Amino acid sequence: MLPELLQTTNLFYLLHRIDIDLADQQQKAGCQFCGGPLHYSPYQRKPRGGPDELPEDLFIRFSLCCGNEECRRRTLPPSMLFMDRKVYFRVVILLLLTLRQNKPREYSKASLMRMVGVSRKSINRWLQYFRDIFPQSNLWKTVRGVVVSTVQNHNLPGSLTGYYLQHSQTTEKAVISTLRLLATGLLPVK
């Protein structure tokens, strides 16, 4: 069921809609540095891994710029679609790593490479990031206490996605819950 989600355009539209809402919330809050008004200053990305028929409207990374002349700092609101400067969509990274970690016999690195055209080197980098860097991040340290203990740091993000797959009504809701936690640090709304 997880591999089929990568070809579902509705999931990408939904994640884009959530990104719009996150950017709107950030804009309403104002500049975190001076309190000034924030203005949209989005930029185009060229993400990989999604369905071929995705419109370019979904390739926009929202960015906000302070309207105060003395400040003018940029702010990047959290994103469900994009993961930092990674080239692949966040959901693609999440699902590939979840498949690799939760079903290693069924989904070898070679089969994952064929699935979305990713290199072995990229998969290894993503695994290393979630094994070594992400567990030390402030975001994970903040939410770790409220995440169930069956979610293991050494098996992120697979164990987190696995937990939500067991406790969500649909696969799509489980993936969105996982993405929400990883992108914003907020627990899913029940």
C-alpha positions in Angstrom: 0.0 0.0 0.0 2.8 2.4 0.7 4.4 2.3 -2.7 1.1 3.1 -4.3 0.9 6.3 -2.3 3.9 7.6 -4.2 1.8 7.6 -7.4 -1.2 9.3 -5.8 -1.5 12.9 -6.9 -4.1 13.5 -4.2 -1.6 13.0 -1.5 0.7 15.6 -3.0 -2.1 18.1 -3.4 -3.1 17.5 0.3 0.5 18.1 1.4 0.7 21.3 -0.6 -2.5 22.5 1.0 -1.1 21.8 4.4 2.1 23.7 3.4 -0.1 26.7 2.5 -1.8 26.6 5.9 1.6 26.3 7.7 2.9 29.4 5.7 -0.3 31.3 6.5 0.1 30.6 10.2 3.7 31.7 10.1 2.8 34.9 8.3 0.1 35.8 10.8 2.6 35.3 13.7 4.9 37.9 12.2 8.6 38.1 12.0 10.3 36.1 14.8 13.2 38.5 14.9 11.5 41.9 15.0 7.7 41.3 15.0 7.3 43.0 11.6 4.9 41.9 8.9 5.9 38.9 6.8 5.3 38.9 3.0 5.3 35.8 0.7 8.5 35.3 -1.3 8.1 31.7 -2.6 10.6 30.0 -4.9 10.5 27.2 -7.4 11.9 23.8 -6.6 12.6 20.8 -8.9 11.7 17.9 -6.6 12.1 14.3 -7.6 10.1 11.2 -6.8 6.5 12.2 -7.3 4.0 11.2 -9.9 4.8 12.4 -13.4 1.6 14.3 -13.8 2.1 16.7 -10.9 1.6 20.3 -11.9 4.4 22.8 -11.3 2.2 24.6 -8.8 3.2 21.9 -6.3 6.9 22.6 -6.8 6.8 25.9 -4.9 8.6 26.2 -1.6 6.9 28.9 0.6 9.2 31.5 2.0 8.4 34.6 3.9 10.3 37.9 4.1 10.1 40.5 6.8 8.6 43.8 5.6 10.5 45.8 8.2 13.3 47.8 6.3 15.7 47.3 9.2 15.2 43.6 9.4 14.2 42.0 6.0 15.1 38.5 7.2 13.7 35.4 5.6 11.7 32.8 7.3 11.0 29.3 6.0 7.8 27.9 7.4 7.7 24.1 8.1 6.9 22.1 5.0 5.2 18.7 4.5 6.4 18.5 0.9 10.1 19.5 1.2 12.8 18.3 3.6 15.4 21.0 4.0 17.6 21.1 0.9 16.9 17.5 -0.1 16.0 17.1 -3.8 13.4 14.4 -3.2 9.9 15.1 -1.8 9.8 14.5 2.0 7.1 11.9 1.6 9.3 9.9 -0.9 12.2 9.8 1.5 9.8 8.8 4.4 8.1 6.0 2.4 11.3 4.6 0.9 13.0 4.4 4.3 9.9 3.0 5.9 9.8 0.2 3.3 13.5 -0.5 3.7 13.4 -0.6 7.5 10.1 -2.4 8.0 10.3 -4.9 5.1 14.0 -5.3 4.3 13.6 -8.7 2.5 10.8 -7.4 0.3 12.3 -3.9 -0.5 16.1 -4.1 -1.1 18.0 -0.9 -1.9 18.1 -2.0 -5.5 14.3 -2.3 -5.7 13.9 1.1 -4.1 16.3 2.6 -6.5 14.2 1.3 -9.4 11.0 2.5 -7.8 11.8 6.2 -8.0 15.1 6.4 -9.7 17.1 7.3 -6.5 20.7 6.4 -6.1 22.1 3.9 -3.5 24.2 6.8 -2.2 21.2 8.9 -1.5 19.4 6.1 0.3 22.5 5.5 2.4 22.7 9.3 3.2 19.0 9.4 4.3 19.4 6.3 6.5 22.5 7.9 8.1 20.6 11.1 8.6 17.8 9.4 10.5 20.1 7.1 12.4 22.7 9.6 13.5 21.6 13.2 13.0 17.9 13.4 13.4 17.8 11.7 16.9 20.1 14.5 18.1 18.0 17.3 16.7 16.1 19.7 18.9 12.9 18.8 17.1 13.2 15.1 18.0 14.4 15.8 21.5 11.3 18.0 22.0 8.8 15.4 20.8 10.6 12.2 21.9 8.9 12.3 25.4 5.4 12.2 23.9 6.1 9.6 21.3 5.3 6.0 22.3 8.4 4.0 23.5 8.0 1.4 20.8 9.3 4.0 18.4 13.1 3.3 18.4 15.6 6.0 17.6 17.9 3.6 15.6 15.0 2.7 13.4 13.6 6.1 12.4 11.5 6.9 10.5 10.3 3.4 9.9 9.3 2.7 13.5 7.4 6.0 13.7 5.6 5.4 10.5 4.9 1.8 11.6 3.3 3.1 14.8 1.0 5.4 12.9 0.1 2.7 10.4 -1.1 0.6 13.3 -3.1 3.4 14.9 -4.6 5.3 11.9 -7.7 4.6 10.0 -6.0 4.8 6.6 -2.5 4.6 5.2 -2.7 8.1 4.0 -3.6 9.4 7.4 -0.7 7.5 8.9 1.8 9.0 6.5 0.4 12.5 7.0 0.6 12.0 10.8 4.2 11.0 10.5 5.1 13.8 8.2 3.4 16.3 10.5 5.4 15.2 13.4 8.7 15.2 11.5 8.1 18.6 9.8 6.5 20.6 12.6 7.0 18.6 15.9 3.3 18.6 16.4 1.4 15.5 17.2 -1.4 14.6 14.8 -4.9 16.0 15.4 -7.3 13.2 16.4 
